[in-house]
Amino acid sequence: MRVYGIKNCDSVKKAMKFLDERGIKYEFVDLKRNGLDCSIVEAWLKEIDIDKLFNKKSKTFKELHIDKELSEEEKKELLCKENLILKRPIIEFSDGYVLVGFNVVEFEEIFD
């Protein structure tokens, strides 16, 4: 299992703390340091809706000053180019299942 995010993101911190407290092993992928290949984003988009991955509230998105509604293709291109627009954390399971964001109830249902 891989957890994608950035270390200073509160939601990522909460998710990792949750997993750590339960002794659940994972690999952390720092999006700031490592970046992300577009093929990974494309694989995730086969599993989940783009609007769940696309974070309009992110600092990076706000700094781009985009004042129009984006098409799905434009969103995908932006996610590939600007990984920090991805909603975090993104948890990728070995079977291809993708979980986005931190919700304690959802995490308890999946991991407890």
N, C-alpha and C positions, 0 to 999 in steps of 0.2 A: 504494500500500500504506500502511495506517495501523497504527501501533503504539499500543495503548492501555495505559496504566499510570500509575504514579506515579514521579517521579524518584528517590526514595530507596529504591525496591524493588530488592533485589539481583538478582532474576531479570530485571527490566526492564533494569537496567544491563548485565547480561551479554548480553542479546539485542541491545540497541542497539550495544554494542561489537562483537559478532559481525557485525552488518550494516554498521557503519561500516568495519570492517577490510576488508570485501569491496567497499566502494564502492556498496552497495545503498541506493538512495534510499527514504525513507519519510517520512511525516508523523507526528509524535508528538502524541498526544492525552493530556493530563494529566487524569486522572480527578478529582484533587483540585480543580483549578482550573476545569475546564470542565463536569464532570458528564457525564451521558450520558442521552439520551432513551430511554425505554422501548422505542420502536420499533426501536432498534438491538439491544437485548438480545433482543427477540422475533425479529428476523432471524437473529441468531446461533443461537438455539435451534432454528431450522429446519435448521441445519447440524450442530450438535453437541449432545450430551446435557447436560442441565442440571447433572448432578453433576460434569461436567468444568469448568463455569464457576463453580460455587458453591464458595467457599473457606471451609470451616469453621475453618481455622487462622488466618484473618485476624484482626488486632487488632480490627477493627470488629465482626466476628461475635462474638468473645469478650466484647466490652463490652456486647452486647445481652443476655447471660445467658439465652439460649434453652435451655430444658431439656427440650424435646420434639422428636420427629422431625417434620420439616416435610414437608408434601405438596409436589408439584411446583408447584402454583399458589402456595402460600405462599412457596416459594423464589423463584419468578419475581417475585412482588410485592416481596420483599425485595431482590432484585438491582436492580430498577428504582428502589427508594427509596434504597438504600444501595450505591452503585456500588463502594465500596471492598471489598465482599465478593466481587467478581469476582476469580477467579484471574488472575494477571498473569504476563507480558504477554499481551495478546490481539492477535494480528496478523490484520488483515482485508485480504485480497487483493481486487483489483479485480473478480475473477470471483465473489466471494462466499465463497470458501474461507476458513475461520477456523482459526487455529492458536492453541492455548492453552498457556501455560507455556513455559519454556525448557528444552530438552533438546538438548544439543550434537549428538548423533548425528542426531536428527530434523532439526535445522537444517542440518547438513551434507548430508543426503540431499536436502533441498528446495532449498538455495541454492548448493551447490557444483557 
